């Protein structure tokens, strides 16, 4: 197996302290948002054999296994991250596989450069993802019941929000949610900025359930995404709990440290809380306007100590081992590629001693025995 040297991305919303604290190093003073583990060409992990992209490209079947290559092609189909949100991320949604292929092919035909700021589809893949909390973790996930969203907006006492409140009482629910989100995102920018300012003042005054939205407005003053965010469920994960985010589900991470895994894609349609491009017509085509429970996941334990976070897709499978002191070694050998990430204690993986934030890549079929005292996350595929 290969010890990984991973890139930390300094996005502006990142916490300056959470990842350094996990790694046991001094903060640099700059935001440290995500540490990437995998073979994404934007920031591939490095090994003694070259980047993980180069390692996989040299012999895909040896590194990934024949079943994974047959199912997903000659590339590692997932990207593992440590994510540290110190401020809210953009409100966003991801396409399903068919939508991603159609969108990518359309933008290729129109000759839109892949790095163009108004480009929506960087690749032809979908981007389901899972976030597992390492600390208390706040986020937004899926639409509230429209009547609950109407009550939340109505209690702010902001006259400009009354039309949205009325629309949310209409039927059917999906049409009501679509009409309100459309109205929010296409409103006059100056008028919306005033509405957001009034709503933010009310959120600060009311506190409680409104506190997350007051904080969002503090980071994104005047942004229509502040009002759009109030249409969504607020969820607070405890360490070890997770959220699965499928296609078409609007979401945003607000604060906290977690382990994130996703299909290897960059496709994001933004709804707000961002200075980046918001393509409203395409966004409305992708969003699924269905109220839903956030669906907090807790791991399902197996007899060998593996705790699995069950999801409905095959590009990734995330699990963890909480290893007791002086416990027996676990054989994690699989016919599929794996990344093993330590998040607490000290774990020995093969010949490598891993401390928090350290990881290894295990080629398909390679012996993978782990022991020690700590917490180990295991990322692989279903093939």
C-alpha positions in Angstrom: 0.0 0.0 0.0 1.0 3.6 -0.6 1.2 6.4 2.0 -0.6 9.5 0.6 0.7 13.0 0.6 -2.4 15.1 0.1 -3.2 18.7 -1.0 -5.1 21.1 1.2 -7.3 23.5 -0.7 -7.4 27.1 0.8 -11.0 28.0 -0.2 -12.2 31.2 1.5 -14.9 29.4 3.5 -12.5 27.1 5.2 -11.6 27.0 8.9 -8.1 28.3 9.6 -7.8 25.9 12.6 -9.8 22.7 12.3 -7.6 20.8 9.9 -4.3 21.9 11.5 -5.8 20.8 14.9 -6.6 17.4 13.5 -3.1 17.1 12.0 -1.4 18.4 15.1 0.3 21.2 13.3 0.4 25.0 13.8 -2.2 27.0 11.8 -0.9 29.1 9.0 -3.5 31.8 9.5 -5.0 31.1 6.1 -8.3 29.2 5.6 -7.8 25.4 5.1 -11.0 24.1 3.6 -10.5 20.6 2.2 -7.8 17.9 2.1 -8.2 15.8 -1.0 -7.4 12.1 -1.1 -7.7 10.4 -4.4 -7.0 10.6 -8.1 -8.8 13.8 -9.1 -6.7 15.6 -11.7 -7.2 18.9 -9.9 -5.2 17.8 -6.9 -4.2 14.2 -7.0 -2.6 12.5 -3.9 1.1 11.9 -4.3 2.9 8.6 -3.5 6.4 7.3 -3.8 5.3 5.9 -7.2 4.1 9.3 -8.6 0.7 10.9 -8.3 -2.2 8.6 -7.8 -3.5 9.6 -11.3 -0.1 8.3 -12.7 -0.2 5.2 -10.6 -3.7 4.2 -11.8 -3.1 5.2 -15.4 0.0 2.9 -15.5 -2.0 -0.2 -14.8 -5.7 0.4 -14.1 -6.6 -3.3 -13.7 -3.9 -4.0 -11.2 -4.6 -0.9 -9.1 -8.4 -0.9 -9.3 -9.3 -4.5 -10.0 -11.0 -5.8 -13.1 -14.5 -5.6 -11.7 -14.1 -1.9 -10.8 -12.6 -1.1 -14.2 -15.4 -2.9 -16.0 -18.0 -1.1 -13.9 -16.6 2.5 -13.7 -13.8 2.7 -16.3 -10.0 3.0 -15.8 -10.1 5.6 -13.0 -10.7 5.8 -9.3 -14.4 6.5 -9.2 -14.5 8.4 -5.8 -12.8 11.3 -4.1 -12.3 11.3 -0.3 -11.9 14.6 1.6 -11.6 16.0 5.0 -13.8 19.1 4.9 -13.5 22.0 7.4 -16.3 24.6 7.1 -15.6 27.8 9.0 -18.3 29.7 7.0 -21.3 28.6 4.9 -20.5 27.0 1.5 -22.6 27.9 -1.5 -26.2 26.7 -1.7 -26.0 24.0 -4.4 -27.4 21.0 -6.2 -25.8 18.2 -8.3 -27.2 16.6 -11.5 -28.0 13.0 -12.0 -25.9 10.9 -14.4 -28.2 11.5 -17.4 -28.5 15.2 -16.8 -24.7 15.5 -16.4 -24.0 13.7 -19.7 -26.6 15.9 -21.5 -25.3 19.1 -20.0 -21.7 18.3 -20.6 -22.3 17.3 -24.3 -24.4 20.4 -24.8 -21.7 22.8 -23.5 -19.0 20.9 -25.5 -21.0 21.4 -28.7 -21.4 25.1 -27.9 -17.6 25.4 -27.4 -17.8 26.7 -23.9 -14.3 26.4 -22.3 -14.2 24.0 -19.4 -12.6 26.6 -17.2 -15.1 29.4 -18.2 -16.8 30.9 -15.1 -20.3 30.4 -16.7 -19.7 26.7 -17.5 -22.0 24.4 -15.5 -20.6 20.9 -16.4 -16.9 20.2 -16.0 -17.4 16.5 -16.8 -20.1 14.0 -17.8 -20.4 12.4 -14.3 -22.9 12.7 -11.5 -21.8 13.8 -8.0 -23.6 12.0 -5.2 -21.9 12.6 -1.9 -21.8 11.7 1.8 -20.6 13.8 4.7 -19.8 12.2 8.0 -19.3 14.5 11.0 -16.1 14.4 13.0 -17.3 17.3 15.2 -20.7 18.8 15.6 -21.6 19.8 12.0 -24.3 22.1 10.7 -25.8 22.0 7.3 -28.9 22.5 5.1 -30.4 19.5 3.3 -33.6 19.2 1.2 -36.8 21.2 1.2 -38.8 21.8 4.2 -42.5 21.1 4.1 -43.8 24.2 2.3 -46.2 25.1 5.2 -43.3 24.9 7.6 -41.2 27.2 5.4 -44.1 29.6 5.1 -44.4 29.8 8.9 -40.7 30.4 9.2 -40.8 33.3 6.7 -44.0 34.7 8.0 -42.8 35.0 11.6 -40.0 37.3 10.4 -42.6 40.1 9.9 -41.0 41.3 6.7 -43.7 42.6 4.3 -41.7 41.8 1.2 -41.7 38.1 2.1 -45.6 37.9 2.3 -46.0 37.0 -1.4 -43.6 34.0 -0.9 -45.6 33.0 2.2 -48.8 33.0 0.1 -47.2 31.0 -2.7 -46.0 28.4 -0.3 -49.6 27.7 0.8 -50.6 26.8 -2.8 -50.9 23.3 -4.2 -49.3 21.1 -5.4 -46.3 21.3 -3.2 -43.7 20.9 -5.9 -45.2 23.7 -8.0 -45.3 26.0 -4.9 -41.6 25.3 -4.1 -40.6 25.8 -7.7 -42.5 29.1 -8.0 -41.0 30.5 -4.8 -37.4 29.6 -5.5 -37.8 31.0 -9.0 -39.2 34.3 -7.6 -36.4 34.6 -5.1 -33.6 34.0 -7.7 -35.1 36.3 -10.3 -36.1 39.2 -8.1 -34.7 42.7 -8.6 -31.2 42.6 -7.0 -31.6 45.9 -5.1 -35.0 45.1 -3.8 -33.9 41.6 -2.7 -30.8 43.0 -0.9 -33.2 45.2 1.1 -35.4 42.2 1.9 -32.4 40.1 3.0 -31.2 42.9 5.2 -34.6 43.2 6.9 -34.8 39.4 7.2 -31.3 39.2 8.7 -32.2 41.8 11.4 -35.3 39.8 12.3 -33.3 36.5 12.4 -30.8 38.1 14.8 -33.5 39.4 17.0 -35.4 36.1 17.1 -32.4 33.7 17.5 -33.2 30.1 18.2 -34.2 28.4 14.9 -33.3 31.6 13.1 -29.7 31.8 14.3 -28.3 29.8 11.4 -29.8 32.1 8.9 -28.6 35.2 10.8 -25.1 33.7 10.5 -25.6 33.0 6.8 -26.7 36.6 6.2 -23.6 37.9 8.1 -21.4 36.1 5.6 -23.5 36.8 2.5 -25.2 40.2 3.1 -27.9 40.9 0.5 -27.6 37.5 -1.2 -30.9 36.0 -2.3 -29.6 32.6 -1.2 -30.2 33.7 2.4 -34.0 33.6 1.7 -33.7 30.4 -0.4 -31.8 28.8 2.5 -34.9 29.2 4.7 -36.8 26.9 2.4 -34.5 24.0 3.4 -34.2 21.8 6.4 -31.5 22.8 9.0 -29.7 19.8 10.4 -27.1 19.4 13.1 -25.0 16.2 13.0 -23.3 14.8 16.0 -19.9 13.1 15.5 -20.3 9.8 13.7 -23.6 10.9 12.0 -23.8 11.5 8.3 -25.9 12.9 5.5 -26.3 11.4 2.0 -26.9 14.0 -0.7 -28.3 12.6 -3.9 -29.0 14.2 -7.3 -31.3 17.2 -7.3 -31.3 17.8 -3.5 -30.4 21.4 -2.6 -27.9 21.6 0.2 -25.2 23.6 1.9 -22.6 22.9 4.6 -22.5 25.7 7.3 -20.0 24.8 10.0 -17.9 21.9 11.3 -15.3 19.2 10.4 -16.2 16.1 8.6 -15.1 13.3 6.3 -16.7 13.7 2.8 -16.8 11.2 0.0 -18.2 11.7 -3.5 -18.2 10.4 -7.0 -15.3 11.8 -8.9 -16.9 14.9 -10.4 -16.9 18.7 -10.3 -20.5 19.3 -11.5 -22.3 21.9 -9.3 -25.3 24.1 -10.0 -25.3 27.0 -7.5 -28.5 28.5 -6.0 -26.9 31.3 -4.0 -24.5 32.2 -1.2 -21.8 32.7 -3.7 -20.2 35.3 -6.0 -20.0 32.6 -8.7 -22.3 32.1 -11.7 -25.9 31.1 -10.9 -27.6 29.7 -14.0 -31.3 29.9 -12.9 -32.9 28.1 -15.9 -30.5 25.1 -15.7 -30.7 25.1 -11.9 -34.5 24.8 -12.1 -34.2 21.9 -14.5 -32.0 20.0 -12.1 -33.6 20.7 -8.7 -36.1 18.1 -7.4 -38.9 20.2 -5.8 -39.9 17.6 -3.2 -40.1 18.2 0.6 -38.1 15.6 2.4 -36.6 14.7 5.8 -32.8 15.2 5.8 -32.4 11.5 6.6 -29.5 11.5 9.1 -27.5 8.3 8.7 -26.0 6.3 11.5 -23.5 3.5 10.7 -24.7 -0.1 10.7 -22.3 -2.3 12.5 -21.2 -5.7 11.3 -19.8 -8.6 13.4 -16.2 -7.8 12.4 -16.5 -4.3 13.8 -16.9 -2.5 10.5 -19.6 0.3 10.7 -21.0 1.0 7.2 -22.8 4.1 6.0 -25.3 2.7 3.6 -26.1 4.6 0.4 -27.9 3.8 -2.8 -25.0 4.2 -5.2 -21.9 2.1 -6.0 -19.2 4.6 -6.9 -18.3 4.8 -3.2 -18.7 2.9 0.0 -17.7 4.6 3.3 -17.3 2.8 6.6 -15.3 3.2 9.8 -13.6 1.1 12.4 -13.3 2.3 16.0 -10.4 0.2 17.2 -10.2 -0.6 20.9 -6.9 -0.7 22.8 -5.1 -4.1 22.4 -7.8 -5.2 20.0 -7.3 -7.9 17.4 -6.0 -7.0 13.9 -8.6 -6.6 11.2 -8.1 -8.0 7.7 -9.5 -5.3 5.3 -8.3 -7.0 2.1 -10.8 -6.4 -0.8 -10.8 -7.0 -4.6 -11.5 -3.3 -5.0 -9.3 -0.2 -4.4 -9.3 1.4 -1.0 -8.2 4.6 0.8 -7.8 4.2 4.6 -7.9 7.4 6.6 -7.0 7.7 10.3 -9.0 10.4 12.2 -8.2 9.6 15.8 -5.5 7.7 17.8 -2.8 5.7 16.0 -3.6 3.0 13.5 -1.1 0.6 11.9 -2.1 -0.2 8.3 0.3 -2.7 6.8 3.8 -1.2 7.4 2.5 2.3 7.9 1.7 4.0 11.2 -1.1 6.5 10.7 -2.0 9.4 13.0 -5.0 11.7 12.5 -5.3 13.1 9.0 -2.9 10.5 7.5 -4.0 8.0 4.8 -2.9 5.2 2.5 -4.0 3.9 -0.9 -4.5 0.1 -1.0 -4.6 -1.4 -4.5 -7.3 -4.0 -5.3 -6.5 -7.3 -3.8 -3.5 -6.2 -1.8 -3.2 -7.4 1.8 -4.6 -4.8 4.1 -4.3 -5.6 7.8 -5.0 -2.9 10.4 -4.5 -2.7 14.2 -4.0 -0.1 16.9 -6.2 2.2 18.9 -8.2 4.8 17.1 -10.7 5.5 14.4 -10.1 4.5 10.8 -12.3 5.4 7.8 -12.4 3.1 4.8 -13.4 4.3 1.4 -13.9 1.8 -1.5 -16.4 1.0 -4.2 -19.2 -1.6 -4.8 -18.3 -3.6 -7.8 
